[in-house]
Amino acid sequence: MPANRGDRNSATPRHGARSLIERRTRDLALFNLAIDSKLRGCDVVALRVEDVAPNGYAVDRATVRQKKTGRPVKFVLTDQTRQAVDDFLKSAGKKPGDYLFTGRRGPSRAMTTRKYACLLADWVASIGLDPKVFGTHSLRRTKATLIYRRTVNLRAVQLLLGHTKIESTVRCLGIEVHDALAIAEQVDV
């Protein structure tokens, strides 16, 4: 038996080159969409094709109802994310009604949040970062933190994250008293 036959990381008949490419396009679409949408992990894996690509192609803006709050949250998909989603839809043959990201349990079941966390941990480790420090919630906070740093508009970030309380947004962004004082020093009346 050849040394690579059945090896999980090889491009063997069990895990062919097409499957490897599909996984890479899926992961790129998954991570880009997670960052752009600022959704919780449970909401990212629950996305369906029509949520972001109702006509077969990724849209500029989407709205999703969050599981935790039951409230809708709107988000913008960057050109890079739309291209990644379109490439994934094409390679995976996804159609409206399908879950966007599925796991081993079959095409009619969404990827689990655990699988999503494992994929992210592998990706984080592959770029030399500590997977214990970065998790799925890190992706949710990434764009929100950048928006806050550029605009210092806490209310805008609150809306983008779908938080009902501003205190939740402050905690999510890790804003401390010294950050607030630094901002106050920059404002002249």
N, C-alpha and C positions, 0 to 999 in steps of 0.2 A: 504494500500500500504506500503511495507517495506520502512524503512527510507532511505536505500541506493539506491533504485530503481531510475535510471536515474541520479544519482549523478555523476558529471564529473570525480571525482577522485577515484571512486570505481571500483572494478572489477565486474560489473554487466553484464547481458546479452548484454547490449548496448556497454559496454567497457569490453569485456571479458579478461581473463588472457592471452590468446594468443595475443590479441591486445596490451595489456600492455607490454608484452615481445618484440613484434615487435617494439613498440615505443622506448623502451630502447635500443634495438640493433641499431635501426635507429639513435637515438641521439648520441650514442657512435661512430658509423661510421661517422656521420656528423661532430661531433666536432673533432675527430681525423684527418679526411680527411682535414678539414678546416685548422688545425694547420700545418699538413705536407705539404699541397699544397701551402700554403701562398697565396691563391687566394682571390680576392675580393668576398664579399657575393653574388653578382649577378652571378659570375662565379661558385661558389660552388653549388648554387641551380640549375644551368643550366647543371650540369654534367649529362652525360648519362652513362649507365652501361658500354658500350664499351670504354668509356674514361679511366676507371680504371680497368675494368675486361673484356677485349675483348673475352676471352675464358671461361668465367664463374667464373674465380678466379682472385682476385686482383693481379696486376702486381707490380714489384719492382719500375719501373719508368714509368711516364706518361707524356704526352705533351698535353696541352690544349691551344686553341686560346682564348685570353682574349677579352671580349666584348669592354672594354674601349679603348684599344690600337690596337686591331686587330692583335697583335703579339703573336706568340706561346711562352709559358712558360713551362719549364720542371720542374718536381719535383719528389722526391723520397718518396715512401711510406714505413714507418717503418714496422717491423714485427707486432707490435701491431695494427697498422692501417689496414694492410692487413687482419689480423684475424678479426677485427671488421667489415670490409667491407664484407668479405666472410660470416661471421655469418649473417649479415643483408641480403645479397643477398639470402641466403638459407631460412631464416625465412619469407622474403617478397615475395619470388618466382619471383624475378626480372630477366629479360632476356635482351639480347642486343637489343637496340632500345628504351628501357624504360628510362625515366628519373630516375636517381638514387634516388632522393628525391622528393616525390610528396606530395601534400597537400590534402585538402578536395575537391578541384576542379576536382579531378578524376585522374586516372593513366596516362592519356595522357597529363597532364599539370604539369609543374615543381612547386615545392614548391615556395611560394613567398618569397622575401627577408624579408618582414615584419614577416611572420611566423617564418623564421629562426631567426630573431632578438628576437622574443618573446620566442622561445625555449631556446635561449642562456640566455636571461634575467632570465627565470625560473631556469635554471641550475645554473647560477651564484648566485642567491639568495639562492638556496638550499644548497650551500656550505658556506654560510655566508658572501658572498662578496656583495658589492653594485652594482646592475645592471646598475646604472646610470654612473658608472665609466668604466665598461667593456662592450664593444659591439662587433659586428661581426668583426670590423676592428682590435680589440685587438687580435683576433685569427690569423689574417693575420700577425700581427707584432710579435707575440710570438716567433716563431721559428727563424724568421729573426733577432730579437734582440739577441737571444741566440747565433746564428752563428756569428754575429758581435762581441759580447763580447769575444767569444773564439778565433776568428781568426783575428779580427780587419781588415778584408778584405772587404772594402766598395764596391769594384767592384763586388766581388762574390755575396754579398747580393743584389746589384743592378740587377744582372742577374737573381737571384732566384725570386725576386719580379716582374721582367719584366718591370722595370722602364726604360724609355728612357733617363732620365736626372739624373745625380748623385745627383743633388740638391733635387730631389724628395725623394731619398733614405735617404739623410741626414735628411730631414724634417720628414720622416716616422719613422726613428729610434730615433729622438729626440736628435741628436748629437749637443752639444753646444760647444762654443769656449773652455770652461774649459776642456771638454772631449778631444778635439783635442790637447790642451796643455799638458794634462796628458800623452797622447800617445807619444807626441814629447819628453817629458822628459825621457821616457824609451828607446829611441833610441840613441845609441852612434855611432858616426862616426869615 
